[in-house]
Amino acid sequence: MAHVPVTKTIEDPRDKLLFDRDYFDSQATLKCPVCGDIYSHAVGVYTLIGGDESDGLLHGSYLVARQTPYRRDAIAVRFRGETCTHRWDVVFQQHKGNTFVRVDVLKDDTTAPGADV
């Protein structure tokens, strides 16, 4: 899998940025953090390697070609917009017993639809 550069990191994603709570009555819909579109697909789960306390690849995930800026490993769920084709990772980062959530917006996909994500 080719490395996809991060273009922007959102360290403190607000509920309004990530979720549309009006589309369905009983469930929140994940929104694209770039344009707000509500149609997306999860396309992979990845391990981001920590700086000095890495346990290696997390079970059930792939290794992504970048490190997390923190000491511990992180798990990233990659999404791709269905109509907007933006790509982003929702990252779950461990730190001193807490799990933080951030969003890494990835470089725009300029390839044809259906290409590698």
LINSULCOR-V783831 format. One record per pair of residues at least 6 apart in sequence whose ideal C-beta (glycine too) atoms are under 8 Angstrom apart, sorted by sequence separation. I is the first residue (numbers start at 1). J is the second residue. If there is no record, write none. Layout:
# LINSULCOR-V783831
((I,J) (I,J))
This chain:
# LINSULCOR-V783831
((23,29) (31,37) (32,38) (57,63) (68,74) (80,86) (81,87) (93,99) (94,100) (109,115) (10,17) (21,28) (31,38) (49,56) (80,87) (92,99) (93,100) (20,28) (21,29) (30,38) (32,40) (79,87) (92,100) (93,101) (109,117) (19,28) (20,29) (29,38) (31,40) (47,56) (78,87) (79,88) (92,101) (93,102) (19,29) (30,40) (47,57) (78,88) (79,89) (91,101) (19,30) (20,31) (47,58) (78,89) (79,90) (90,101) (91,102) (18,30) (19,31) (64,76) (77,89) (90,102) (91,103) (18,31) (76,89) (77,90) (90,103) (91,104) (17,31) (47,61) (49,63) (61,75) (76,90) (89,103) (18,33) (23,38) (45,60) (46,61) (47,62) (58,73) (76,91) (77,92) (88,103) (89,104) (17,33) (20,36) (45,61) (46,62) (47,63) (48,64) (51,67) (75,91) (76,92) (88,104) (45,62) (46,63) (47,64) (50,67) (51,68) (56,73) (58,75) (74,91) (75,92) (88,105) (89,106) (20,38) (44,62) (46,64) (48,66) (49,67) (50,68) (51,69) (53,71) (54,72) (55,73) (74,92) (87,105) (88,106) (48,67) (49,68) (51,70) (52,71) (53,72) (54,73) (74,93) (86,105) (87,106) (13,33) (48,68) (50,70) (51,71) (53,73) (74,94) (86,106) (87,107) (50,71) (72,93) (73,94) (87,108) (50,72) (72,94) (86,108) (87,109) (10,33) (50,73) (68,91) (70,93) (72,95) (85,108) (86,109) (49,73) (50,74) (70,94) (71,95) (85,109) (48,73) (68,93) (70,95) (47,73) (48,74) (47,74) (48,75) (47,75) (48,76) (76,104) (78,106) (85,113) (46,75) (47,76) (80,109) (45,75) (46,76) (87,117) (45,76) (46,77) (45,77) (46,78) (44,77) (45,78) (44,78) (42,77) (43,78) (42,78) (43,79) (42,79) (43,80) (80,117) (41,79) (40,79) (41,80) (78,117) (40,80) (40,81) (41,82) (39,81) (40,82) (1,44) (39,82) (46,89) (48,91) (37,81) (39,83) (37,82) (39,84) (48,93) (35,81) (37,83) (32,79) (34,81) (37,84) (30,79) (32,81) (35,84) (37,86) (34,84) (35,86) (32,84) (34,86) (33,86) (32,86) (34,88) (33,88) (32,88) (6,66) (1,62) (3,64) (3,65) (1,64) (2,65) (3,66) (1,65) (33,103) (34,105) (18,90) (33,105) (44,117) (43,117) (4,87) (6,89) (18,103) (17,103) (13,101) (13,102) (12,102) (13,103) (11,102) (10,102) (9,102) (10,103) (9,103) (10,104) (9,104) (10,105) (8,104) (9,105) (8,105) (6,104) (7,105) (6,105) (7,106) (6,106) (7,107) (5,106) (6,107) (7,108) (4,106) (5,107) (4,107) (2,116) (1,116))
